[in-house]
């Protein structure tokens, strides 16, 4: 009496069963991922304060380095190209902050 063949419904049931089996096998794989996500969620406060501490340390370091490099950049007797390069990395607070970030976390070769 139905305009749709009953074989189609049987295939849908087999598809649902296959999806359930696949989800069952994926839960064992995702257990370690769930553990990692729970650990990250529980250490969120520690991560925040660590980020704040690193930012303060980085800011203090860039203030010190920028102040120490100021006399070198302003000295007219030295090579202009080298002074421009030092100014490019350590001339202002924001440039020095970016350079300190690069030294701490990324490509430390060119600034050093």
C-alpha positions in Angstrom: 0.0 0.0 0.0 3.0 2.3 0.5 4.3 4.1 -2.6 7.9 3.4 -1.3 9.5 0.0 -1.5 10.1 -1.7 1.9 13.7 -2.5 0.9 14.5 1.2 1.2 13.4 1.2 4.8 15.5 -1.9 5.5 18.5 -0.1 4.0 17.9 2.9 6.2 17.9 0.6 9.3 21.2 -0.9 8.3 22.6 2.6 7.8 21.5 3.6 11.3 23.0 0.5 12.7 26.3 1.2 10.9 26.3 4.8 12.2 25.8 3.5 15.8 28.6 1.0 15.4 30.9 3.8 14.1 30.0 6.1 17.0 30.7 3.3 19.4 34.2 2.8 18.0 34.8 6.6 17.9 34.1 7.0 21.7 37.1 4.9 22.5 39.3 7.1 20.3 37.7 10.3 21.6 38.2 9.3 25.3 41.8 10.7 25.3 40.6 13.8 23.5 37.9 14.3 26.1 40.5 13.9 28.9 42.7 16.6 27.3 39.8 19.0 26.9 38.8 18.4 30.6 42.4 19.1 31.7 42.6 22.3 29.7 39.2 23.4 31.0 40.3 22.8 34.6 43.6 24.5 34.2 42.1 27.7 32.6 42.8 29.9 35.6 46.4 28.7 35.8 46.8 29.4 32.1 45.4 32.9 32.5 47.8 33.8 35.3 50.7 32.3 33.5 49.9 34.4 30.5 49.7 37.5 32.7 53.0 36.8 34.3 54.7 36.2 30.9 53.3 39.4 29.6 54.6 41.4 32.5 58.0 39.8 32.3 58.1 40.4 28.5 57.0 44.1 29.0 59.8 44.7 31.6 62.4 43.0 29.4 61.4 45.1 26.4 61.5 48.3 28.5 65.0 47.5 29.6 66.3 46.5 26.2 64.6 49.5 24.5 66.2 51.8 27.0 69.6 50.2 26.6 69.5 50.5 22.8 68.4 54.1 22.8 71.9 55.5 23.1 73.2 53.2 20.3 70.4 54.3 18.0 71.0 58.0 18.6 74.8 57.9 18.2 75.5 59.6 14.9 79.1 58.2 14.6 77.9 54.6 14.1 76.8 52.9 10.9 73.3 54.1 9.8 72.3 50.7 8.4 73.0 48.9 11.7 71.3 51.7 13.7 68.2 51.3 11.5 68.2 47.6 12.0 68.5 47.9 15.8 65.7 50.5 15.7 63.6 48.2 13.6 63.8 45.6 16.4 64.2 47.6 19.6 63.5 51.2 18.8 60.0 51.7 20.4 58.1 49.9 23.1 55.8 48.1 20.7 58.6 47.0 18.4 60.6 45.8 21.3 57.5 44.0 22.7 57.0 42.2 19.4 60.7 41.3 19.2 60.6 39.9 22.8 57.5 37.9 21.8 59.4 36.6 18.8 62.4 35.7 20.9 60.4 33.9 23.5 58.1 31.9 21.4 59.2 31.9 17.7 62.1 32.7 15.5 64.7 34.1 17.8 67.6 34.1 15.2 67.1 37.5 13.3 66.6 39.7 16.4 69.5 38.2 18.2 
